[in-house]
């Protein structure tokens, strides 16, 4: 038996817009099948007829479902998508798009996009630096003070330790 786990993001009437936005922000994203609400929906969904119900996409190699279900469950930091970046240029590009298009900065590389989805924009280098017990605390001490992560500052903390 093969177990497949996919993320499902609850959307407030904007699943197709989200999918198109993510395809623009993350070049390796593909939008797949879109299932639409039909006329035989339960009464509480009649207002959604003709709109996307489910949008399937591949985001960074991961299958994701966008469920266009309404405003009953708002996004929270309980769930986030981590974008592991190869270099500072990629961090800057992703961060600037997610935050600059109406999103919101948080701490330690966390941000929200304009839809309220939480992201962690993290350099691969961070994981390399904290793998060394001798530098882990120094690197984490610096990252806890950052919003957008600056790789050079993490490396400087590791060297100065």
N, C-alpha and C positions, 0 to 999 in steps of 0.2 A: 504494500500500500504506500502510495506517495502522498505526503501531506503538503499542501500548498497554502501558504499564508500570504494574504494580500491586505494592504491597508485600504480602509474604506473611510473616505472623508465625507462627512455630512455637510451638504451645501444648502444654502438658502435661496434656491431659485436661480443660481448662477453657475451650475456645473459645467455647462458648455463654455461659458466665458472663462472659467478657471482653467479648463483643459487647454484652451487656445493660448491663454496667458503663460501657462507652464511650458507649453511647446515653444513659445517665444523666448522665455527666460533660460530654459535648459535645452540646448540644441539636440540632445540625444533623446528627447521626448517624442513619442508618437501617440496620436489620438487614435483609438480603435473604435470598437462598436459603440453606437449610441442607441439606447433603447428609449422609446418615447412613451409618455402617458397616453393611454387610449381611452376611448369613450366608455369602456366598460369598467372604469375604475370605481372604487367605493365613493360614496357621496362626498366624503371629506376631501377627496382628491379631484373632484370634477373640475375645479378651477385650473388644474394643471394640464388638462387634455391638450396634446400637441407639443408640450414642452418636454425636454429631456428628463427622463427618470434616472437613468444610469449612464454615465460616460466612463468607458474603460480607457485607460491610458497606461503607457509604459513610461515611467519617470525615473531617469537615472538607472535604467535596467530593471527597475522594480515595477511589478504590476500594481496599479492603484485603481480603485473604484471611486468615482465621485457620485454620490447619491444625492440627487436633487429632491430633498424632502421637506424643506421648510425651516422655520426659525425656532423650532422647539428646543433644539440643543445647540447652544452657542459654542464656538471654538474656545479652547482653554489651553494653558500650558501643560496640561496633563498629557498631551500627545504632541509630538513634534516630528518633523522630517529632518534628518541630518544630511547636509550636503558636505561631503568630504572633498576638499579642494586640494589640488596639486601645488598651487603656488599663490603668492599674494595677488597677482593679477586676476586670477579666477575668483578669489575671495572678494576683491574689490568689485568685480563685474556682477557677481551674484548678489552681494550685499546691497550694492547701489541700486540694482533693479528692484529687489524685494522691498527695500525701505523707501527708495526714491519714488516709487510708483504709488505712494499712499500707504506704505507700511509703517512699521514702528520699531525702533531699536529697543533692545533689552540688554541684558548683561551676558558676559561670557560667550559671545558669539551667537546669542539667540536674537531672533527678530520675528515679527509678524508681517505677512504680506498684506496687501490691501483687502483680502478676503477674510483675514483673521487667522489663517493657517500659520502655525508656529514652525519655524525653521531654526536649526542650529547650523551655522556656516562655520565649519571647522577645518583647519588645515591638517593634512595627513602628517605634517611635520610635528604637530602637537603630540600625536600618539607616539611618534618616535622619541620625542624628548621626555615624555613621562614614563616611558618604558625603563628608563634608567633611574633606579631608586635614589641615586645621588643628586639628581636634578629635578625629580618629580615635584617636590614641595616648592622649590623656587619658581618653577614654571607655572604651577597652579596658583601660586601667590600673585603672579602677574596677570594671569588670564582672568582671575576673579575681579580685577579692577577694570577690565576692558569692556567695551561694547563690541564693536567690530574687532576681530582678532588681527593683530599685526605680528606676522611671523618673526620679523627681525627682533621685536621686543621679547618674544618667547626665547629666541636663541640667545639674546643678550643675558637674560635671566639665568639660563642654563650655564653659560660660560662664566658668569660672575659668581656662581655658587661655589 
